[in-house]
Amino acid sequence: RHLADEGASVLLAAADTFRAAAREQLGVWADRNLVEIISQEGGDPAAVSFDAVNAGRARGRDVVLVDTAGRLPTQLHLMEELKKIKRTIQKAGQHNDGATAGLPPVGAAGVAGVSLPPHEVLLVIDGNTGQNALAQVRAFDDALGLSGLIVTKLDGTAKGGVLAAIAMERPVPVYFIGVGEKLEDLETFDAREFAQALLN
């Protein structure tokens, strides 16, 4: 919704193929936001991601959002799968543009200074989990190189003070905060406003 409000066309990829209802749940959100969704019944999350990047490019979409399964850093096979998804998205980016073939992986500049996908790697964390959130940020950043955070459940008594610890150890930008379950309850993060609420 945020991207659409900014005039971007969006394609969603349902790459959480573990949980039976995940695809349907993302489909509901796609309908609410009037965006297309790419999904497969079962199958490999990396394959869904690859197909979505190709479909996004073919359909002229500005942004492809890949939703992966939730996981804990201790689930090593699932963490390896995340790395595979990232590598697959990089390959899709190279595959779709012959000019980028053979370029270094993400993070390095591509043709004319354009980097290869994924351009953002976002982690959604629960603002109520305290120090566990810091451990998650540390593990996912080490594995994938996070570019941003989305912090949910800041509508309860816990105010998300762990963000101060995260900022000290892993200064990954916070893009959005979730303060409820409605579309409008995912708000752009404002550091000053957050700090004032934390101290009040």
Sequence and secondary structure as in RCSB ss.txt:
>XXXX:A:sequence
RHLADEGASVLLAAADTFRAAAREQLGVWADRNLVEIISQEGGDPAAVSFDAVNAGRARGRDVVLVDTAGRLPTQ
LHLMEELKKIKRTIQKAGQHNDGATAGLPPVGAAGVAGVSLPPHEVLLVIDGNTGQNALAQVRAFDDALGLSGLI
VTKLDGTAKGGVLAAIAMERPVPVYFIGVGEKLEDLETFDAREFAQALLN
>XXXX:A:secstr
 HHHHTT  EEEEEE  SSTTHHHHHHHHHHHTT EEE  SSS HHHHHHHHHHHHHHTT SEEEEEE    TT 
HHHHHHHHHHHHHHHHHHHHT GGGTT   TTSB GGG B S S  EEEEETTSTHHHHHHHHHHHHHH   EEE
EE TTSS   THHHHHHHH    EEEEE SSSGGGEEE  HHHHHHHHH 
